[in-house]
Amino acid sequence: MIVLNKIKSKNEGDDLILSSLLEIDENNFELAVRIKGLEWHKYAVTDRLDAFLWGVLPYAMRHGHDIKCKDKVSGKFLYNLNTQYIQTLSKYDPKLYNTKIQAEITDDEIPNEGAVATGVSCGVDCLYTIIENYKSKYSKELSLTHLLNFNEGAFGGSYYSSNRAFVVKNLHAKEQALADELELPVINLSTNLESLLKIPVDQFIVYAMGIMVMTISKLIGTYLYSSSGGDYGDFSVKSISGRDVSYADLLSLHCISHGPTFFYSAGGAKTRFEKFKYISKHPLTKKHLFSCLNQDFNCGVCVKCMRNLLTIDALDLLDEYKNVYDIDDYKARRNDVLQYLVHEIKFHGYSYSYLEDIYHIIKQKEPEIIEKIEKNLSVNKMVQINNELEKQARERKRVIRAYKTLSNNKKVEELAQRLRERNIKHVILYYYSYATDLLINYADQLGIVIDYIVEDVKEPRRIPRLPYNTVNYPNCDAIINCNIRYPKLSKRKLEERTNNLIINAEDILDLRECL
C-alpha cells in the first residue's frame, strides 16, 4: 500500500516547493515539484492530489501497490484512471498491477487562466510544436502563450550524458534565447520523480511531464505535448512496462485531460522525418536546433546529432545548417556516418521510420555508395561494429559511476585536498572523452586550471587546444590522461614525449591512491 499524504508547500527564496509524503510499506519518501519564480506561485494547485497521484502511479503498478490518498482527487480524473488507464495497461502487460485507488472525490472546478503551453528543449519535436502552434491557424485558444522548462525528459535524468549538470545549465541559455526571440515567457519546473521511480526516462517521461504541468493547472488550460518520433500508427499499450511509454500517449494524454488542463499530442500524425522536413522551411530551426546528448553544442557524433545530420543530408540542406552543426566536419566523415546508417538498418534491427526514410532517400540518390557500404558490411564487420558499441557502453558506464562520485561533495573535497597537497593546479587534459567533460565541468570545485586540451576534433571551446602529434608539451603540474578506454597505451605515448607528471583520469575519478 502507498499512502499519499496532503500537499505541503514551502518557499525557498523565489521558489515554491510542493511536496507530498509517500508512505510505502515501512519507508517514507517525499515526492516534490519545484516552481521557480514568484510570479507563478499563485497558479499552484494545493487542494487535491491529482498531480502527485499521476506521478506515483507507474511505481505502484510496477511494484504491486494500491494507493490510498489522504486528500481529495478530481472525480473525472479518478474515473479515467480506474475505468480506462489502469485497467488497460494491466490487461495488456502482465508485469503491471491493477492498482486500486482509495480517495475522497471532489467535483469542485479549478479556476484557470487559459494559457497555452508546450515544453521547450530546442529539439526537432519541440521546434515542430512551436512553429506549428506559435500563431495557431485554427484558434487563438491554441496559440502558444508560455514555454515550460523541465528538469526531466529528453534533456534530463539518466538519459542524459555524464556531464548532465553542465549541459543542462547551458541548455537553459539556449532555450531562453529561443523564448526571447518568440517573446514568450519560460516557466522553470522540476521534480524528483526520477529518483523515486528508478526506471529509464523514456518509460516515465509522460508521468514527469504530467506531474509538473498539473501542478500549475490554474494557469495552463491547454498543453501541447510534443510527440517523440513515431506517429499514431505506432500506438500500442502492449507490454508497455518494457517499452517507450510514448507508444501509449494517445491513452495517457486522454486520461489526464480531465480539466482544467487539456493535453494534446502535438505532431502525433507525423514521423520525425516529416517533422524535420516541415520545420526546415522555417529560419527558426537553423538558428536554434539543438538535440545533442553529450555537449552543450551539437557534437555531430552522438546518436541524435547523427540522426539530424543524416536528415539534413537527405533533404539536401547541409549548407543551410552551418550555424548549428559543423557541416565541414560531417562532410569529411560522411562515409562513416552513412556506414552507421546502413548498419542500423541492416543489422541492428533499428525500427524507427525516420531512419528508414533517410536510408531510402539517400540510397535512391546515391545507390552506388550505399550498395558499396552494404557489400562491405559483412557479418564480420557487423561483429566489429557491435564490439565497438559495447566498448563505448562500458566506457560510458564507468564515467557515469565517476559522475556519481563527483556528485558527492565530500568526495570532491577529498580529491581537491589531494590535488592541493601535490601542488597540482595547472593541468593539461589529454584526449577527448566523457572524462574530459567531467574534469572541465568540475574544474572550479577541484581547484584546477585547465591550460590545454590535447585533441584533434574541431570544437568551439575556450580552452586552448594542442594536436595529438605534439612532441614538446608545455610545462604543467600534471597531464591528465582522459583516454579511459586505452589508458595504458596513451600513458605510454605521453611518457615518450614529456617529463610532466602523468595521471590517468580514471584513477582520479575513482579516487584511487594515485595521488
C-alpha positions, -999 to +999 in steps of 0.1 A: +000+000+000+012+035-009-002+063+013-002+097-005-005+125+020-018+160+017+003+185-003+026+208+018+041+240+004+071+260+014+091+288+000+128+288-008+138+322-020+118+328-051+109+291-055+078+274-043+081+237-034+050+215-033+055+181-017+036+150-006+049+124+018+047+089+004+044+061+028+054+029+011+054-001+034+077+010+062+096+036+041+088+073+036+096+093+005+089+130-003+077+135-038+082+171-047+077+197-075+096+230-076+081+261-092+107+287-099+097+324-099+074+343-076+050+353-104+039+316-109+032+307-073-004+317-074-011+291-101-001+261-079-028+235-071-027+225-035-062+214-026-061+180-044-037+152-051-042+148-089-007+156-100+010+136-073-013+106-079-003+106-115+034+108-107+034+079-083+011+057-104+038+039-125+057+030-094+025+015-078+017-005-109+052-018-113+056-029-077+021-042-070+008-014-047-026+000-041-028+037-034-046+055-005-050+092-009-053+114+022-068+143+003-093+149-025-089+137-061-109+151-090-138+128-098-133+128-136-096+121-132-102+092-109-128+079-134-102+080-162-076+062-142-099+035-127-121+027-157-096+032-186-059+037-178-050+012-151-073-015-164-060-012-200-023-012-191-025-040-166-047-061-191-021-059-218+010-061-197+013-089-171+041-070-153+018-042-143-005-045-113-042-035-115-037-008-088-067+002-067-071+038-056-088+050-025-096+087-024-122+113-015-137+127-047-143+163-055-161+179-084-150+214-075-137+232-106-102+246-106-100+282-118-079+285-149-063+314-169-064+295-202-027+297-211-014+275-239+020+260-232+045+234-245+078+222-233+110+238-247+141+218-255+152+231-289+149+196-304+131+186-335+098+176-318+099+208-297+105+231-327+078+214-347+053+221-320+064+257-315+065+265-353+031+249-359+014+265-329+032+298-322+003+315-340-023+288-345-042+290-378-070+271-361-078+291-330-064+318-308-070+294-279-044+271-294-017+298-299+013+295-276+015+318-246+041+301-224+070+277-227+078+253-199+113+241-190+115+207-172+144+190-154+131+156-166+126+145-201+149+142-232+174+165-216+172+154-181+175+124-159+196+093-166+190+096-203+215+124-204+252+122-205+275+120-176+281+158-177+243+164-174+245+193-149+268+213-171+249+206-204+215+212-189+227+245-174+239+257-208+208+243-225+187+267-204+205+296-220+197+281-255+160+277-245+159+312-232+174+326-264+146+308-284+119+321-260+133+357-262+131+356-300+095+343-297+087+368-269+073+341-248+078+336-210+096+305-197+084+287-166+110+265-149+097+234-132+115+205-116+106+173-098+125+145-080+102+118-096+131+100-113+149+093-080+117+076-068+108+056-099+143+045-109+133+035-144+145+046-178+134+081-187+116+070-219+094+048-197+082+076-174+085+109-193+047+114-196+044+110-159+071+135-151+056+160-176+021+154-162+030+159-125+047+192-133+021+206-157-008+196-135+008+213-105+002+247-122-033+238-137-046+272-125-026+287-154-023+261-182-056+255-200-040+237-230-008+218-230+007+207-263+028+176-256+054+171-283+052+135-296+085+118-297+092+104-331+067+078-341+032+087-355-002+074-344+003+042-364+028+031-337+002+033-309+002+003-286-004-005-249+010-040-251+039-047-227+044-010-222+064-015-190+094-025-211+089+000-239+090+037-246+058+049-229+052+073-258+036+044-277+007+048-253+005+087-255-030+087-270-044+069-240-021+087-214-029+122-226-066+114-229-068+102-193-050+132-177-072+156-197-099+159-171-099+196-167-089+224-162-059+214-183-063+195-216-034+177-231-029+173-269-004+152-287+013+178-310+028+163-341+015+128-334+003+125-370+039+130-383+070+109-383+102+127-371+114+129-407+082+145-418+085+170-389+121+179-398+111+184-434+083+208-422+105+228-398+134+230-422+114+257-441+114+279-411+145+300-402+140+294-365+153+259-368+185+270-385+194+292-355+181+272-325+181+235-334+198+216-306+194+180-296+229+168-286+232+142-258+268+148-249+277+185-252+263+220-248+267+223-286+258+198-314+287+175-312+279+157-345+288+123-333+261+112-308+231+093-320+208+123-321+233+145-338+240+119-365+203+114-370+197+151-376+227+154-399+216+124-419+181+140-422+196+173-433+218+154-458+188+136-472+169+169-477+200+185-494+201+212-468+236+208-453+249+243-461+218+259-445+226+244-411+262+257-407+252+278-377+241+248-356+264+220-370+300+217-381+290+207-416+326+206-429+334+180-403+303+160-413+313+161-449+348+149-441+335+118-422+303+113-442+311+078-453+315+067-417+281+082-408+265+065-438+280+033-427+264+038-393+230+044-411+233+012-431+244-008-401+214+003-380+190-005-408+205-038-419+220-054-388+208-036-357+171-041-360+165-003-360+128+001-365+122+038-364+107+051-396+128+082-397+160+062-403+142+041-429+130+072-446+166+087-447+181+054-458+157+050-488+162+087-499+200+086-498+200+052-515+179+065-543+202+095-548+235+076-543+228+039-550+265+031-557+277+044-524+251+027-503+255-006-522+292-005-517+288+001-479+262-028-478+286-051-495+315-043-472+293-046-441+298-083-438+289-104-408+325-099-395+322-062-399+289-062-380+307-080-352+334-054-352+309-026-350+289-042-322+321-048-303+329-011-306+294-001-294+299-024-264+332-007-256+315+027-258+288+015-235+313+002-209+332+035-211+300+054-205+290+033-175+324+038-159+322+076-163+286+077-150+299+060-119+326+087-117+300+114-121+280+099-092+313+100-072+318+137-080+282+144-072+292+137-036+306+170-022+327+151+004+344+131-023+350+162-044+366+180-014+387+149-007+401+149-042+406+186-042+426+183-010+448+156-025+455+178-055+464+207-033+488+185-013+506+176-045+505+212-057+486+202-088+468+233-101+477+238-137+469+208-159+467+196-195+439+172-204+450+146-230+423+130-252+387+139-256+362+116-237+334+117-212+361+120-186+373+152-202+338+167-199+337+158-162+370+174-154+361+205-173+328+208-155+343+202-120+375+222-125+364+250-102+354+227-074+386+207-078+407+239-077+424+232-111+431+253-141+430+236-175+457+252-196+452+230-227+432+201-241+450+177-264+425+168-292+422+170-330+384+174-332+371+208-341+351+220-311+342+256-301+360+255-267+375+285-250+403+262-237+435+263-259+440+231-280+471+211-287+472+185-315+478+148-307+511+149-325+525+174-300+561+164-291+572+192-268+545+197-242+543+229-222+553+227-185+524+220-162+517+204-128+502+173-144+489+159-176+457+140-170+452+112-195+415+111-203+416+081-226+397+058-203+393+031-230+430+025-236+447+043-207+479+023-207+486+029-244+480+067-241+501+070-210+530+051-227+529+076-256+529+105-233+558+092-213+578+091-245+571+128-252+572+146-219+587+147-184+555+162-169+536+141-142+510+119-159+479+108-141+451+086-155+417+103-153+401+070-143+423+069-113+413+104-103+376+100-109+376+067-089+396+084-062+422+057-061+455+060-044+472+076-075+477+109-057 
